[in-house]
Amino acid sequence: MANKTFFILGLGNQGNSYSKHWHNLGKMYAQYLQANISSYNAILAEKHITLKPFTLDCYMNESGQFLAQYAKSKGIKPENLILAFDDLDINFPLAKISPKTPKVHNGVTSVKQYFGTPVWNVRLGANSSDKAQKNEAKSYLLSPIPENLSNELTALFKAASDSLLTVL
């Protein structure tokens, strides 16, 4: 049986100033996978799956344009793409693996517009505050994740990875 390759794009904003912000959960997840992929080797081999997590050096709203260029050079097709991103519709530290996307997410909209609809979405819960649901959502997403949530953040990424491997 031939291996099936999935490319996992972690959406986020470029630059160190955004690296630990809620809006960068997708990018942080892809980086987590890159660092921990060897811990999943046995199950990946059993399922004949290869995962290739990556990020793009752009702002969230430009993701589709950058992905279209990157995908062309790497031979990535929508049926082989998994998107990982922050989702205010889901409480932190929960995640959902789904073909569905949130109603409003500019990064996801950009990917759909310029590249196509990915096969799966890793929707990482970003809602940990009342501010997230009020008119302050933009400033909330562009704020740093509190340091005291680092253990929960790691647990979120591990749980999302375990769930993703269940559906693949």
Beta strands, then each sheet from edge to edge (+ up, - down):
strand 1: 4-10
strand 2: 49-54
strand 3: 81-91
strand 4: 95-98
strand 5: 120-127
sheet 1: 2+ 1+ 3+ 5+ 4-
end
